[in-house]
Amino acid sequence: MLSPELEARLGELTDLHAAGALLGWDQQTMMPPAGGEARGNVMATLTTIAHERQTDDELGALLDAAEPAGETEQAIVRVARRDHDKARRVPAELAAEMERASSRAQEPWATARATNDFALFRPFLEANLELRRRYVECFDDAEHPYDTLMDNFEPGLTTARVREVFGQLREGLVPLVADIAAAEPAPVLPGPFPIAAQQELALELARAFGFDDGAWRMDLAVHPFAQSLSPQDIRVTARYKEEDLQGLFAVMHEVGHGLYEHQVDPALARTTLGTGVSLGIHESQSRLWENLVGRSEPFWRHWGPRLRERFPDGVGDLSDRDLLRAINVVEPTLIRVDADEVTYSLHVILRFELEVQMVEGTLAVKDLPEAWNAGMEDLLGIDVPDDTHGCLQDIHWSFGELGYFPTYAIGNIAAAQLWDAMGAALPDREAQVATGEYGAIRDWLREHVHAPGRTVEPTALLERVTGGGLDPAPLLAQLNAKYRGLYGI
């Protein structure tokens, strides 16, 4: 058994992180724009307190003295020890300044994005980058400086391994995109799609997936996200546009994140392990629900008639097959969050390459727009008209979240691997999806992915469930089979 003192310490850390998550959620959904500076100070104070608790000698002594019984308690001690040791390498002043800089940058980023003014955001990004370089210096045993940043989001993964996997992914995606571009274009949904009706349908979809009105809430945000304060307090956000249905898919995506947090084993509550193991595995859950469920033919057998009822003008006279093709249209676009599932990972590969260059010092922040635009032309054949639709589109760099972006494509890869593994266990999965039933999928994910929380390392989790490590082959096989079929290639 863990000592009551150790349990209390871990519970306190969990509570402090939940308080920070609540303040972060509020900042993006409710806080007035002028509150950024004050919120930065509050977040920095909270971060300082959490850092002091995380690095305290007494916590280390309690971990040393622990006599865990069983695998779960052993995992709690192991991971808490790793978190403790890692945090001790970072000065509290640096941790607080990183949090303060993150909060300060969000409103300038939003203004810069709205006004197409990269110069306004540039000093804030430079400050975040410099702080991350100082953070990297605290870990002089890393093979590559970017490894240290990525470890905060995808523990154990290296820059070298990501380059290898992304190279394979790029090699497989670029010719598929070219073949689709040469094929007969998919039909286009005529629209419009009134936002109020989209919100109603989005909530209906969310509830079908597992959204629980007693434990979840849904709000609007500039950049859709999900936040968990506990398994029984899940916040998801969305944004909608009348001209397309991307808002519906964003809700499916964020509900996938929320389900992960909602289905963690209750025994891990207030242990610091009661959350997703990594952002790559987290992203695998959102992409699985958004794409492998939400863009599938069986899914639209059930939801197609409901879509037609709500949006008769928006769907027009498209046949069921053309509706499916329109929902799965592949076309290089400027905006990552609006990208189709074929081109999406290419957006991520670009951001990964730019981040590595900035961290290495081979790309100055002032040159980021030019490098971004060149990368979009190289990977997707797109001319970027302005920075709002280019390097200012994502919120992550205002947070200082360098090392985060690779997890999006890692999530695509892992989702495909998990989907294949699930298929062997649920041979009637498609028939259930076609009737609007998702309980078996949800239960399989709970048992194999969600319940363990952080007790199993992401690489070990993937190997245990799929029989192998990170492998882009299943994703490339799924995309080729699906889209060559839809486009008659």
N, C-alpha and C positions, 0 to 999 in steps of 0.2 A: 504493500500500500504506500501511496505517496503521503508524506507528512502533511498535516493540516496547514502548516506554515508555507510549504511549497505550493499547495493548492491555492492558498490565498494570494500568494505572489503572482502566480500565473493568471488567476482570475482578475486581479487588478490590472495587469498588462492588457488582457483581453478587453476590459472595460475602457481603458484609455484609448485603445485603437478604435473601439466602437464610437467613442465620443468624437475622435478625429474624423471618422467616416461620416458621422452625422453632420458635422460642420462642413465637410467637403460637399456632401449632397446638397445642403442648404445653399452653399455658395453658387452652385450651378442651377438651382431651381427657384429659390425664393429670395435670396439676398439682394437688396438694391445695389446697383452698380457702384455707387460711391463707397460701399462698405469694404472694398478689397484691402485697403491699407490696414484697417483695424482688424479685419479677419486674419490677415497675415500675422499680426502680433499675437492674436489668440492661438493660432495654429502653432506658432513657434514656441509659445509657452507650454502648450500641451505636449509638443514634441520633446521639449527639454525634460519635462517631468517623466514622460515615458522612457526616454533615453536613460535618465538617471536610474529608474527602476530596473530597466533591462540590463544595465551594466553593473549594478550594485554587487559588492563583494558578498553580501549575505545571500543573494540569489545563487551565486556560484557555489557557496558553501552548502546550501540546501540541495543543490543538484549533485554535488560530490557525495553527500551523505545519503542520497536517495537509494532505496532498495525496492525498485519497481517489481511488481508481480504481474506476469503476463506480458504479451506482446504490446498491448496498447500502452500500458504504463511505461514500458521500456522505450517505446517510440516517443512518448511525451518527454521523457528525460533526455533522450538523444537529440531531438529537434530543439528543445528549449536550451540545451547546452550549446548547440551550434549557433542559435540566435544570440545567446549571451556572449559567446566568444567573438562573434562577428561584430556585434554592436560595440564591444569594448575597444575595438580598433579605430573607432570613429569618435573624434572629440565632440562633446555635447554642443559646443559653440557652432561647429560646422553643421551638425544635424539640424540645429535650430535655424541657422542662416539659410540652409537649403529649403526648409519649409517656408520660411518667410519670403524668400525669393519666388517660390512657386506661387504663393497666394498673390503676391504683388504683380506677377506677370499675366494673370488671367484676364483682367479687365483690359490692359493694353493690347493683349492678343485679340480679344473680341473686337475692340475698336479698330485695330489694324486690319483685321479680316473684313470688317464691314466697310472700311474706307479704302481698301486696297493700298495700304501704306506700310510696306515692310520696314521702312526706316523707323517707324514708331515702335515696332516690336523688337527690332534688332538688338538694342542694348540689353533688353531683358533676356533674350536668348543667349547673348554673350555671357551675361552674368550666370545663368543657369549652367552653361557649358563650363565656365571656369570653376564653379563650385563642384561640378561632377569630376573635373580633373583633380581637384584637391581631395575629393573622396577616393578616387582611384589610387592616389598616392598612399592611402592608408593600408593598401593591400599590395605590397611589393612582390608577392609570390605568384601573381597571376601571369599566365603565359602571354596574354595580350590585354592591354588596358580595357578594352571593351568587354572582356570576359567578366570583369568585376562588376560592371554596370548590369550586364545581362543576368548575372547570378541573382540579382534582386527579384527578377521576374521568372527566370527559368533556371533553377539551381542545377548546376552540374554541366550545363551546356556550354560549349566553347565557340569562340568566333570561327576557329578553323572548321569545326564540324558544321556550323551553320553555313559557311561558305560552300562546303562540299554539298550539302543537301540542297541549298538554294541553287547551286549550279545545275544539279540534276533536274530540279523543278523548272528552272528557266529553259533548259534544253528541251524539255517535254512540252512546255506550254506555248512557246513562241511559234512553232510550226502548226500547232492546233489552232491558235488564233488566226494565223495566216490562211489556213484552209477554210475556216469559217468565214473569214472576210471575203474569200473568193466564191463562196456558195450563194445560193439564192437567199436574199435577206429574209429574216423572220418578220411576221406582221407586227404592227405596233398597236398597242392599246390606245384607242382614240381619246379616252378621257372625256370630260374631267371627272375627278373623284372628290366630291365634297368632303371637307375635312371632318365635319361632325360625324358623317356616316362612316368614315374610315376609323375614327376613334371608337365607335360602337363595335364595328367588326373586329378591330384589334383586341378589344377587351374580351369579346367572345372567343377569339382564337387563344388568347392568353389563358383564359379559364379552362379551355379544353386541354391545353398542354399541362396545366397544373397550378396556375395562378390561384392563390387562395385569398379570398377577400378579407379574411380575418388576420392574415399574416403578411400581406403584400399591399403596395400602393403603386400607382402609375402616375407620372407627371410628365410635363414637357421640358425639354432642355435644348439648347443650341446644338449640342453634340450628344446623341443618345448614349446612355451608360446605365449600368446596374450597380447598386451598392447594397451590401449586406451589413446590417448592424447586429444581427443574430439570425439563426435559422428561422425564427418566427417574426422577423422584421426585415423584409426584403423590399428594396426600392428599385423600380425600373423606370426609365424615361424613354421618351420617343419624340420624334418631330415628323410633321406631315407636310406634303405639298399636294395641291389639287391636281397637278399634271401627271402624277404617277402614283404607284402603290408602294414605293420604297418604305414608307412609314410602317406598313403592315409587316414587312420583312424585318425592319429594325426592331419591332416589338417581339417577333419570334426569336430574334437573335438575343435580345436582352433577357427575355424570359428563360432562354437556355442557360444564361449565366445565373439567373436567380434560382432555377431549379437545382443547380449544383450546390449552392449555399443552403438551400432549403432542406436538402436531403442528406446533409452530413450527419453522421451518427450523433444522436443527442448526448451520448456519453463523453463526447469531446468538448462539450460546452465549457467555456471559461478555462480552457487549458492552453490557449493560443494555437491549438491544432485544429480547431473546428471551422476550417475554411478551406478553400481550394488549394491544392498542392502547388500549382504554378499557373502562370497566366496562359501558357501554351495549352495545358490541359483544360483550363477554364475556357479558352477560346474554342477548343474542340467541341465543347458542349453547345455553345451558341451557334457555331457553324453547322453542327449536326442538325439542330432543330430548324434553323433558317433554311438550309440548303437541301440536306439529305431527306428531311421530312417535308419542309415547307415548299420546296420547288419540285417535288416529285409528282408523277402522274397520278398515283393513287390518292395523294392528298387532295388534288384538285377535282377528282371524281366526287369527293364529298363537299368541298368548299366552293367549287365552281358555280353550282346553282345558287348558292347564297350570295356570291359575288354578283351574279347577274341580277338577282332580285334587288340588291342595294344600288347597283350602278348600271342600269340598263343602257344609258347613253355612253358610259365609260367603257363598257365592254363591246357595245355595238353588236354587229351580226357575226362576230368571230365564231367559228366552230370550236368544239372542245379541243381539238388538236391544235388549232391556231391560237387558242387562248393559252395552252400550255407552252407553245413556242414563244408567244409574246412575253409570257412571264419569265421565260428562260432565255431571252434575247442576249446574244453576246455581241458587245460592241465596246471597243475601247472608249473610256470616258475619263474626264478630268478628275472626278471626285472619288476617292477610295471607298467611302461608305456607300456610294451608289453603284459601285462596280459589280459586274456579274461574277459568278463563281469561277469562271475560267480566267478572266483577266485580273481578278482581285489580288492574287499572290504576287503578280508583277509589280503592283503598286507597293507592296510591302518590301519586296526585294530592293526597289529603288531607295526607300527610306532607310533600310538597313545599310546599304552601301554608303549613303550620305552621312549617316550617323557615325559609322566607323571612321570615315575620312575626317569628320569634325573632331572626334575624340583623338585621333592620331595627330591632328594638327596639319593635315595635308589639304584641308578645305576650310577656309575662313568663313565665318558667318556672313560677312558682307557679300561673299560670292555664292551663297546658297541659292538664291533665286536662279541664277544662270545655270548652276549645276543641276538644279531640279528640272529646269526646262529641257536641258540637253538629255537628261535621263528619261524623261517622258517621251521624247522623240525617239530615243534609241529603243526603249522597251515596248512602247505602245503606239508609236507613230503619230503622236498627238502634239500639236502646237498649243502651248499654254498661253492664253490671252492676257492673263494678269496674275498677280501673286495671290489674290483672294482665291482663285481657282487652282493655285499652285502651292507654294510652300507654306502658305498661311492657313490652309484648309483644316488641318488637324490641331486639336487642342493640346496634344501630349507634350510638345516642346515648351509650352507655357508652364506645364507642371514640372519641367526638368526631367521628364521620364525618358532619358536616353537609355537604350537597352530594351525598351518595351516593344517596339514595332516588330521585331522578328517573331514574337509570340503569335501574331496574327496568322502568318503563313504556317508556322509550326502547328497551330490549331487546325488549319485546313488539313494538313497531313495526318495529324493524329485522329481527327474526326473520321477520315476515310478508313483508317486502320481499325478503329473501334466499330465502325459500321459493318465492316466485313466480319469482325469477330461476333458481333451481335447477330448477324444474319444466320450464322450457323446454329445459334441457340434459339432463335425465333423464326422458324421457317415460314410461319403465316403472318409475318410482320406487315407485308404489303396489304393483305386482306384487311387487317385491323385498321391500318391507316386509311384505307378506302371507306371505312365506315365511321371515321372520326374518333377512333379509339386509340389512345396512346399509353394506356396504363402499363402494358407489358414492356414497352420501350422505356418508360420512366422507371419501372421497377428494376429492369436489367441495369440501367445506368446507376441507380441507387446502390445496388449490390456491388457492382464491379468498379465504379468510378467515384461516386459521390460520397458514400458512407465513410471511406477511409480518411477523408480530410487530408491533413498533412502527414499522416502517419507513415505513408509510403512515398518514397522519392519519385518524381515524375517519370524518370527513365525506367525505374523498377516497376512502376504501375503499368506503363505501356507494355513492357516485356511480359508481365504477369498476365495481362488481359489479352494481348494480341500475339504473344509468342515471339516478339522481336522488338528491336529498337526503332527509332524514328526512321521511316522509310517512305519516300514520296511515290513509290511505284503504285500502291493501291489508289491513291488520289488520281494519278495520271490515267490509270486504267479506267476508273469510274468516269472521269470527265470525257475521255475519248469515246467510251461506249455510249454515254448519254448524248453528247452533242453531235457526234458523227451521225447518230440515229436521227436526232431532231432536224439536223440540217441536210440529211440525205447525202452525206459525204462518203 
